[in-house]
Amino acid sequence: MAVRRVVPNVQSEAVQENREFYGLLGFEEVMNLGWIMTLASPSSPTAQVSLIARDKTASVTPDISIEVDDVDAAYALMRNSGAEIVHPLQDEEWGVRRFFVRDPNGRVVNVLGHI
């Protein structure tokens, strides 16, 4: 299993203000679903930050997102390790398959793959 990108998720109700702030550092909007916006560096597209007001289908908001090439394998590894699954593995309407798991620090990790 390979990691494709790691994206911090900044929980905020001030999404537009954050868009402008991170824009000063060179980030540009690459995705906006209304409840989450992802900004990326044009010169290094995997350098990203997501601004999230609330998660659309989960009861918790993830602290970090990790895209992997095989989300089903990642899910099996986490489940078999005894890690706490916070949000079940499922396909989302915006084109990702994902689950949330809690890390040893109590942070919620969104592990995903594009469908």
Secondary structure, DSSP 8 states (H G I E B T S, - for coil): --EEEEEEEEE-S-HHHHHHHHHTTT-EEEEE-SSEEEEEETTEEEEEEEEESS-SS-SS--SEEEEES-HHHHHHHHHHHT--EEEEEEE-TTSEEEEEEE-TTS-EEEEEEE-
